[in-house]
Amino acid sequence: MDLLSIKDPSFLKKLSNEELENLASEIRHFLIEKLSVTGGHIGPNLGVVELTIALHKAFDSPTDKILWDVGHQSYVHKILTGRASQFDTLRKYKGLCGFPKMIESPHDVWETGHSSTSLSGAMGMVIARDIKKENSHVIPVIGDGALTGGMALEALNHIGHEQKNMIVVLNDNEMSIAPNVGALHNVLGRLRTAGKYQWAKDELEAFLKKIPAVGGKIASTAERLKDSLKYLLVSGVLFEELGFTYLGPIDGHNYEELFENINYAKKTEGPVLLHVITKKGKGFEPAERDTVGTWHGTGPYKTETGDFLKPVNTAPAWSKLVSETVRELAREDERIVAITPAMPVGSKLEGFASEFPDRMFDVGIAEQHAATVAAGLATQGMKPFLAIYSTFLQRAYDQVVHDIARQNLNVFIGIDRAGLVGADGETHQGVFDIAFLRHLPNMVLMMPKDENEGRHMTYTAIQYNDGPIAMRFPRGNGLGVEIDEKMTALPIGSWEVLKEGKDAAILTFGTTIPMAMEAAALLEAKGYSVKVVNARFIKPLDETMLHDILNMNMPILTVEEAVLQGGFGSAVLEFAHDHHYHHAKVDRLGIPDHFIEHGSVDKLLEEINLTSEEIVKRMSRLAEKKQKRA
């Protein structure tokens, strides 16, 4: 059929299973072709084609509310709800979002880009439904990886206790981004091989009812027999013990099984868990073969071979540079241990894991746990390296405050994907970490200007012994600069003058240094002498250099690829206030007070006026004011 003609899922009600199979094939072909150009989360979406079709046929969206946990598997949902024509713009500036988005469609009832939130959101919707006495279904779809998140387990506990009607779909493909780890994953593995537990239980119950009752003895024995069967068939039966009716395992690519169990679930009182087994990447051989998460989310690729179309950039990727530097240092220091919350591939820790398997720990999608494990290691004199994306560090905020900073423990936090990340959009932009780390006592926070300084900073962090230290670094590749053979520790709180000047000063760090240097050159041509400072330590500030600049009455422009509220510029303003520089001229340039959506980083920087042209404009005004005062 013509996928571009789909307006809403209602047409599915009339289709036979055979027609649904043809539709699934067409959707897979469509996704493989479109994502080969735009990139995106191909593996998760190819795995949920039949499941998504079955849910939209069996339920009435958006009256019935389908919530997609993480949301990176919602492309099929977007096609069935009338957005196929927009797939050429997927994850592009002003185009179709790669995650559910309420402003795109009334069928997107829950927005998410982080895992493990759907069950709690669904519980809120169920409570509201029952208070309003409405009659509808709420169906959160959560992956086996996301189920390991602490928030999801908290929600399961609450849902099982309240016994409200809800159908939880556990999409079990044995993967999150990387292969899943942990005891709960092992429980699900046993469930996958257990057969149809609910069917067997119902068959036994029907058989027992045919036995003439002899007093109450057989009745009580029957209940015990059912319980015994439960433990015989399914080791642990975690979900039933939590108060759910467990249905499964179900072949997530078989419509007959899906509809049989969905219809059973719709008639069942209380919370139901549908355990659906799917194949991540189904229908595209390179993605099906993937065992490490390479095809979870990709850039453009060749449909014929699966080869990725990578831009030519010989500079090292930031993630790899940092992880390989830690690995190099770990050869000389047995105290160094690496921890990641389910991102060994993204954080490029495969090399560390292969060389030091006993010192590498992937704790699953459990950022809070990862941070506190690092704290525990530090109490015992170890040197934990916590590799974590900026956007996921948000989820471990209390643990950084309470367990790491408050106890002044020597944890090295490698903040990956700091700054704008582009196509993944507002749920993934790494722009808040400065604001939520800078105000913490004992914390050191830094960002390198290039990969050579990044190696020196990594060495600095490993050598540091006086408490927590964090280094933020961007997504993508470095600048291709020459790398020093020997690493040296940088003095904590030291800045670096990149260009001398006397009329005004630009204070910046990391990714915004090139634009600052470009702006300074343009200003030089206009007759303004501008100092450019690599303010590589965001905390502590270089107080000696700041005093020198402020004592010269030199106007200051701070530039940062991070939120302005509570950011680096705010720190400079606080310094000027606290040291009574009441006539200081300080302007700030950074991320404004709203969430930044998806698109290329260059387009997003242009949209928010974080450019060399804006620096020139701001600095010209500041320098003119200084000249007028003089």
N, C-alpha and C positions, 0 to 999 in steps of 0.2 A: 504494500500500500504506500501511498504518498505520505511520508512522515511529516512533511511540511504542512500538510492540510489538517493535522490534528489540532483541535481547539481545546478539548478537555477529555478526560478518561472515560466518559460515558459510553463511547462506541465499543469499549471492551465487553460490555455486558452481552452483546449479541454474537460474539465470536466463539467458535468452537475451539477445543484444545489444539486441534491441528492448525487452525488459523492463528492461534496464539503462538505456536511454534514458528510459523513463518514470520510472524511479526518480530519475534525475538531475534531471528536470524538477520532480518533487515536492520534492526536497531544495532546489533553488534557490528554489522558492516558499516553503518553510518558512523558509529563512534570511532571505529578504527581509522576510517578515512579522515574524519574531521579533526581528531586529536593528533593525527600525524602532522598536521599543519600548525595547530595552535598549541599543542602540548596539553597536559592536564592529567587528572587522576584516572588513567585508563584501566589499570588492574582492578580496583575496587568496583568500577561500574560494569565492566564486562562480567563480573561475578554475580551481580544482582539483577540481571535482566529479567529472568523468569519470575523471581521473587517480587520485583517491583510491579510487573504486569499483573501477577496474581493478586497482590494487595489492592491495586486500583480496580480490578474487576470485582473483587469480593466486597469492597467497602465503597462508600460514597464520599469521596474527598470533594470539598474541604469540610463538609458537615462532620464526617468522620475524619479525625486528625491523625495524619501519619507524620511522625517525627523522625528525622534521619540523624542519628548520632554521628558526630564529626561533620557529616554533610558532604564529604568528598565522594560519596557513592550516590549522589542525587541526580546525576545526569539523565538517567533513564526516566526518573520522575519528571524532570524538566521537559523531556521530549513528550511524554504522555499528557502533560498539562499545557501543551501548546507553544513550546519555545524552541522547537527544532530549527526554525528559520534563523534563530539568533546564534547558532553554534559557531559560525565563522568568526564571531566576536568574543568567543569564550575567553575569559580572564584577561581580555584586552581593556584598554582605557575606555571607560564609558560603555563597555560591552556586557555580555552575560557573565554573571558572577559564577565562580567555580563552586560555590556553596549555596545552600538555601537562602533566599533573600525575600523578605516579605513584600517589598515594593515591586518585585518582579511578578508575583502571582499570589492570589488568595490561597493557593494550594500549599504555599510555603508557610507553614504555621509556626515554625520554630527555626530560628537562625543559630547556626553554630559552625565553628571551625576548629574547636577544641573537642577532645573526646570526653565521654562519660557524663554528659549533661542531659541526655534525652530522657532518662528515667525520672529525674527530679522534675524536669519541665512537664513531662506527661502527668506526673502525680498532681502537680498544681492544676493542670487542665481538668483532670478527673474530679478533683475536689470542687472546682468551680462548676463543672457540669452538674454534679449532684446537688450542690446548693441551689442552683438555678432550675433544678428538676428537668433538665434536658435529657434527651434520649439519643446518645451517639456513642461511637466507639473511639477510643484513644489508643493508637498503635505506635509505640516507640520501636524503632529498629536499631539495635545496638550490636556492634561486632564483638567477637570474643576477645579481641585485644582491649577494646574500650571497657569491657566488663571488669577488667582488673583494676581500673581506676577506683580510688577510694570513694569518690562521690557516688559512683554507680552502685557500689556495695551498700553504702548508706541508704540509697534509694530503695534497693531491693528489700532491705530490712523493714523500711517504713511501709512500702507497698504491701508486703506480706502480712504485716501487722494490721493494717487498716482493712484489708480484704475487700477493697473496692474493685469494681469491674474494670479490667485493663488487659490488653493483649500485648505482651512483650515479645517481639520477634528477635531472637538471638541468631544473628547471621554469623555462622561459624565457618570461617575459611582458613583457620589455623594461622592467620597472619594479621598483624596490624599494619605497620609500615615495614618493620622487620619481623622475623619469626617471633611468635609469642613465647614468653617464658613464664615460669611460676607454677605453683601448685594448682591454682584454679584452672590453668590451661591443661594440666594433666588430668584433672577431674573431667573436663570436657572431652578429652581424648578417650577416656573410658566410656563416657556417655555415647560417643559416636559409634562405638562398637557394641552397644548394649542391645540394639534392636528396638522394636516398638514396645516400650514399657507400658504405655497407657492401654494399648490394644490388649496386651496379655493380661493386665490387671482387670479390665472389663470382662474379658472372656472367663477368667476365674470367678469373678463375682457372679456372673450369670449361671455358671455351673453350680456354685455353692447354693444359690437360691432354689435349685431344683431338689436339693436334699431335704427330705422331711425333717422338720425341727424336732429334736429330742431334748425337751427342756430348753435351757438357755446355753447349754454346753457347746453345741455345734456352732451357734451364732457367735459366741465369743472366740471359739477356735477359728472360725472363718476370718474374723478380723485379724487375728494373729497371723493366719496363713497369708492374708493379703500383704501385711506388713513384711513378713518374711520374704515373700516374692519380690517385694519392692527392693529389699536389700540384696536379694540374690541377683536380680536383673541389672540393677543400676547401682554401682558402688557409690555409696554416700547419699545419693538423691538430694543433693544440696538444695535444689530449688523447691522440692516438695517440703523439705524441712523448714524452709523459709516461708512457707504458706502459699506457694504457687501450685497450680495444676500443671504438671510437666507433660508436654506432648512432643514426642520425637524419639530418636533423631528423624528428620524429614529430609528427603532429597530435594534440595532447593532448585533443581532444574527439572523437576517432574511435576507437571501441572496437576495430575490426579492426586498425588500425595499432598501437594500444597493445598488444593481446594478442600480435600477431605478433612484435613486438620484445621484449616482456617474456619470452616463451617462448624466443626466440633467446638472450637474455641469460642465462637460467637454465641453458642448456646450455653456455655459454661459460666456459672456464677463465680465471682471472685477473680483474682488475678490469674492469668494463664501465661505460661512461657512456651512459645513455639521454638524448638531447637532446630534450626534449618542449616543443613550442611551445603555450602556452596564452594565453587572453585574460583578463586581469584584469578582474573585474567582469562576466563573461559572463552574459547573461540578464537584466540589469537596466540599462536604457538609460543612466540618469545615470552609473552606475559604469563602463559600457563607454566612454562618451565622455570620461571623465576622463583628462587628459594630464599633470596636475601632482601627483597624489597626494591629492587632496581626499577621494576615496572609499576610501583605504587603510584608515583607521579613522575611524569617525564616532560622533557621538551619535545620539539618536533622529531620525527623519525621516519624511516622508509618503511612503508607498509609491506613491501615485498620481502625484506630481510630482517626488519626490526632494528637495523643500525640507526643509532642516534645521529642527528644532524647538529653537531656541536659547533659553536663559533670558534674560530681559531684564536686561541689565547694560550700562550706558552707559560704564562705566569702561574704559580701554584694556587690552587684553591685555598681560601683562608682556613676552612675546616681542616683540610689535610695538613697545611703548614703547622697549625697549632698542635694537632694530635700527634703528628710525627715528631715535633720538637719535644713534646712530653715523653714520647716513646724513647727518643734518643737519651733524654735525661734519666729515664727510668732504668737504663742499662747501668748507670752509675749509682743509682739510689734505690735500694729495695723498698724504701718506705712509700714510693709513689704508687698510687692505686687510682684507676680510672673508673668512673661511675657514669652511667647514662640512663635516662628514663625512656627506653624503647627507641633510641636513635643511634645505634652503633654505626649504621650506614651513613646517615645524614651527617653525623659528627666525624665521619671518616676514622673510626676507631678500630676498623678491622685489623689493621696492622698491629696495633697495640695488643688486641685480643689474641692474635695468633702467636705473638712472641711471649706474651705474659698472660696466659689463660687464667692463672690463679690470682691475678691482680686486676682483672677486668670484670665489671659487674653491670649487666643490663638488668635493671630492676622492673622492667615493664612500664606501662603507662601509669607511673606513680611518682610524680615529681616531688610531692611532699616527702614521701619515703626516701627518695634519692637524696634530698638535701639533708635529712636527719641521719641517714646512714653515713654520709660524708662527715657530719658532725661527730658521730660516734667514733669513726676511724681517727679523726683528729685528736680526740681525747686520749688515744693510745699511742700518740707520737707518729702516726702515719701521715703521709702527704697526699690527701685525696684531691684528685682533679675531677670536678663535677662539670661534665660537658652537657650544656643545656641551651636550647634556643631561648632567645630573649622573650618571645611570646609565651613559652612554656614556663619560664622562670616566674612569671606572674602567679602561676598556680602554686608555687612553693613559698610565697611571700612570708607567711607566718613562720615557717620553719627557718628561713634565713634570718628573720628577726629574733625569734625566740631561742632557737637551737644553735645557730652559728654565730651571729653577731653578739648577742647578749652574753654568750659564754666566751666570746673573744677567741674562737677556735680557728686554727690555721687551715682553712679550706680555700683552695684555689677554684674559683668559679669561672669557667670559660663560657662567656655569653655569646653564643653563635647567632648569626642572622640579626645582629644589632643594626638598627636603622630601618629604612624602607626596604621591603622585600619584593614589592611589585605585584606579580600576578595573583598570589594567594590573598591579597587584600587586607581589609581592616582587622580581621581576626588574627592576622599573623604579622602585622607590621611591628617591628621591634623598637618602638619609640618611647616606651614608658620606663625602661629599666633605670635610667639615670635618676628620674624623679623619685622612684620608690627605693633606690639604694643609697642615694647621696645623703639622705638625712639620717642614716643609721650610724650610731656610734661604732667605732672600731673599724669601719669599712674603708678599704682602699679601692678606688675605682679608676681604671685607666683604659685608654684606647690608642693603638699605634697608628702612625701615619702611613706605614707601608709594611710589607712582609718582613723586611730586615729588622725593623724596630719591633715587629711582632715577635720575632724569635727572642730578641733581648728582653722583651716584656715577659714572655713565658718563662724564661730563665729567672727573671726578677721575682716572679710569683712563686716559683719553686724554692728559691733561696730565702724568701721572706718568712719570718718566724713569729711575727708579732700580732697575728690575728687574721681575719678573713681578707682576701684580696681577690678582686674580680677584674677580668679583662674582657672588654666587649670587642667584637670584630664583625665585619659585615658579611653578607652573603656574596658568593661569587669568588672571583679571582683577585689576586694582588695586582700590583702595578708592573711587575717584572723587573724590580730593582736588583742590584747586585747584593748578594748575601754574604755577610761577614762569616769567616770560618769559625772564629771564636766568639762565644756569647759572653756578655758582661751584664752585670746587674745595674739597672738605672737607679739613681738616687730617688727615693720615694718623694713625690711631690715636686719633682723638677720639670720645668718647661724648657722649650728649645726655641730660640729665635731663628726663624727661617729667612727673614728679610728685615733689615734695619729700616727705620723710618722715624720721622720726627713730628709729623702733623697729626697722626692718628694711629690707632693700633687695632688690628683684627686678631681676636683670640678664638682659635678653633682647634679642631682635632679630627683625626680619622678621615672619613670619606669626604669631608668638606674642605680639606686643605687644598686640593687642586683648584677648586673654584675660588678660594680665597687668594691663592697665588696669581691666578688669572686676573682677578679683579684688581689686585695690587698693581699689576703691570699696566692695566688700563688706566688706573688712577695716576700712575707715574707719568703717563703720556699727557695727562691733564694738568700736571704740575703739582700733584699731591704726593708727599713722601709718607708712605704708609708702612708701619711695622707689621709683620705677620708672625704670630707666635703659635707654635705647636703646643697647645695646652693639653699635653698628653695625659696628665694626671688631673682628672675631673674632681677627685677627692683623694688626698688633700690638695688644695690649690698651691701654686708657687707664690707664697706670700711676699717673698723678697722682690720678685719681678713685678708683682701687682703694685706694691708700694712704689717702686721706681716709676712705673707708668703713670700712676695716679698723682704722684708728686710733681710730675712734669706737666700736669693738667692736660694730658693727652686724651682726647676722646677715644672711647672704646666701642667697638662693635663685636659682640659675641655671635658666633655662627655654629649651629649644631643641628645634626639630623636626628633630632629627638624633640619631645614636647617642650615647649617653653615654660609651662607651669612647673615650678620646682626643678628646672633643669640647670644646666651649667651657667647660662646667663643669669639666672636667679642667684646662683652662688656668688657670682661676681658682684651683683647688686648688693647682696647681703654683706659682702666684705667691705664694699665702699661705705655702706651705712654704718657698720660696726666700728670702722676705723675713722669715722667722722669726715669722710671726703664728701661733704654735703653738696659741693658744687661740681662733682664729677658728672661727665656726660657719658652715659652708657646706653647703648641701643642693643636690642636683641633680635636675632633672626633665627627662626627654627620652625618646628611643626606647630601650626595653630591649634586652637582648642576645639577640634572636631576629629572624628575618626576618618582616616584616609583610606579610600576604597582602592580597588585593584586597577592595575595598568602598569606599563613600564615605569621603572624608577625615574627615568628622565622626564617622562610626561608628568608624573606626580610632582616632581620637584618644580617643574615649570608651573603647574597649577597652583602651588602654594607659595610661589615667588621665592623659592629657596635656590637662587641662581647667582652667578657672578654679576649679572646685570643689576640685580637688586642690591648686591653688596656695594657696587659702584655708586648707585643712587643714594643708599643710606650713608656711606662714608663721605660722599661729596657734601651732603648736608651737614654732617658732623664737623668736617674739616672747615667748611665755610663759617660755621658758628664760632669755631676756635679763632679763626683769623679776624672775625669781626670783634671778638672780645679783646684780642691783642691790639 
